[in-house]
Amino acid sequence: MCSGRVDLGFILRAFSNGMDGVFIGGCRLNECNYVTHGNYHTLNTVLLVKRLMEHMGLSPERLKIEFMSGAEANLFVETVNGFVKQVKKLGPLGESEGIDRAELKSRIAEVTKLVPYIKLVNQDKLATRLKSPEEYNDLFTKDEIEKLFREVVSYYIDPAKCQACSICLKKCPAEAIVGGKNQIHVIDQEKCIKCGTCFEACPTRFGSVRKISGEPVPPPLPVEARTIVRKAKA
């Protein structure tokens, strides 16, 4: 499999399943057989996940990426053996970091839920082609990651503007929108992945989906108050 297909969510899932370390091997940079050069995207993804790991309280040394050719078996063995020794020295996931299993799983779940949003916010940087290892530490900073989580956006359907057209409901990839015919739609904030699909899909003539940042989301409209009463045609 091309290393360019390694998704941010795949790495987080591995740690959520209890893996003590994750190693990713890819073709050498600038030697990709595909025009997309997906290994650059994977490198950037790894650099991003390392910062996310720091945010969660995990050692970023538990994640490693190395580029080599298929003919460098000795380098592969040497690199993997070295990484295994490093992970063993770190110990079981969360133990050396002082995080119990339940708390760790909760932290990873919270970040995993925001994967679509994280990728959307960082799409330009994830597409960057870094020229040297000296640039790695500056691509994503701790301050940027802290700001990202501090200013996470939310989406809310204004009940006064919703026309129950169901466009947002049908397009939501997380099935986080509740509604029906002549029923004001409501976003389930627990299921919402912050992707912004509903915001983009809502017809401009309605403009019922609000993008909220830095303030609490209004409480959902009670079920019994969601029915839209249409005016009878004359």
Secondary structure, DSSP 4 states (H G I P E B T S, - for coil): --GGG--HHHHHHHHHTT-S-EEEEEPPTT--SSTT-HHHHHHHHHHHHHHHHHHHT--GGGEEEEE--TT-HHHHHHHHHHHHHHHHHH-STTTTTT--HHHHHHHHHHHHHTHHHHHHHTHHHHT----SGGGHHHHS-HHHHHHHHHT--EEEE-TTT-----HHHHH-TT--EEEETTEEEEE-TTT-----HHHHHS-TTT--EEEE-SSPPPPPPPGGG-B--PPPP-
